[in-house]
Amino acid sequence: MPLDLKNLELFVRVAALKGIGRAGEELGLSATNSSLRLQALEEELGAKLLNRTTRSVSLTADGDVFLEHAKRVLDEVEEAKSILSSSEASLTGTLRVTAPATFARTHIVPFLPEFSRRFPELVVDLHLSDGIIDIVEQGFDLAFRIGELAPSTLLARKIDDNPECLVASPAYIERFGMPETPADLSQHNCLPLGRNTTWRLKGRDDKIQAIHATGSIYANLGDAISDLVLAGVGVGHASLWRAGNDLRAGALVPVLPDYRLAPETKIWAVRSPGRNMPKRVQFFLEFMQGQIRETNEQCYGDLLKTLFARKAG
């Protein structure tokens, strides 16, 4: 008798969440029904897959081995469904996506109406958070991330570059003067993101200077730093997709325009490890990548011709 795919899916989610109740709830199953399904799976396989206690669930040695096989089977079924449902209009189900809040509001949310028009049967469940979410444990299909990626087993695709620069308001510069060198920042009110007070600045000669950036206010949210900089509180750093329109309008001015923040970061899309990319993820990713690049070009494409421009020779 072939294995019940619902039982396989439940087992994979229990392994990720380390809880039968939470996994069952995701799949619309009661705790009792979930336990019975897992027991049936173990009986079919003739092996114990899970160690159960009143407080926790963990994989047995056999369960650890079987987990990769179960994932592979589910991937292959998903791929088969995608092949049979190759047209855009036939895409169905739910796509769970997480992204940084401000980035999503400017680079993803505006394009969801068009995406939904193209794929009316596909539900997008968008979670906005500036924190790093465990997409495997939380069951997300895709996550957009900005910056350096920590080593992991997640599969990553570069969406676009993420140039950053130091900025301040004209009012702040009028009061305190324009820094001429990175060392001058020690005499200014710097507004670092979080408690990371080291700014590494890369000059035109590709040499990097580490600056201890301290000030009167610390904040862990990019929007808060942007508001403070616009209010004339101090010098901050920002991605050009965030600051481009304000720079063009004159609400902000570049500080030390011959320097970039280092390391130069990227915008990424990451997904769970697996041999195949479901069609719903593929279509969403390709659609949004085009929109994100176009939006960035509009936000700061012209600025890159003047900011950070490398000197000839």
HELIX and SHEET records of a PDB file:
HELIX    1   1 LEU A    5  LEU A   17  1                                  13    
HELIX    2   2 ILE A   20  GLU A   26  1                                   7    
HELIX    3   3 ALA A   31  LEU A   45  1                                  15    
HELIX    4   4 ALA A   61  LEU A   84  1                                  24    
HELIX    5   5 GLU A   88  SER A   90  5                                   3    
HELIX    6   6 ALA A  101  HIS A  107  1                                   7    
HELIX    7   7 VAL A  109  PHE A  111  5                                   3    
HELIX    8   8 LEU A  112  ARG A  118  1                                   7    
HELIX    9   9 ILE A  135  GLN A  138  1                                   4    
HELIX   10  10 PRO A  170  PHE A  176  1                                   7    
HELIX   11  11 PRO A  182  GLN A  187  5                                   6    
HELIX   12  12 GLY A  222  LEU A  230  1                                   9    
HELIX   13  13 LEU A  240  ALA A  249  1                                  10    
HELIX   14  14 LYS A  279  TYR A  300  1                                  22    
HELIX   15  15 LEU A  303  LYS A  305  5                                   3    
SHEET    1   A 2 LEU A  50  ARG A  52  0                                        
SHEET    2   A 2 VAL A  57  LEU A  59 -1                                        
SHEET    1   B 5 LEU A 122  LEU A 128  0                                        
SHEET    2   B 5 GLY A  93  ALA A  99  1                                        
SHEET    3   B 5 LEU A 142  GLY A 147  1                                        
SHEET    4   B 5 THR A 265  ARG A 271 -1                                        
SHEET    5   B 5 LEU A 155  ASN A 162 -1                                        
SHEET    1   C 3 GLY A 236  SER A 239  0                                        
SHEET    2   C 3 GLU A 164  ALA A 168 -1                                        
SHEET    3   C 3 VAL A 253  VAL A 255 -1                                        
SHEET    1   D 3 ILE A 208  HIS A 212  0                                        
SHEET    2   D 3 THR A 198  LYS A 202 -1                                        
SHEET    3   D 3 ARG A 260  LEU A 261 -1                                        
END                                                                             
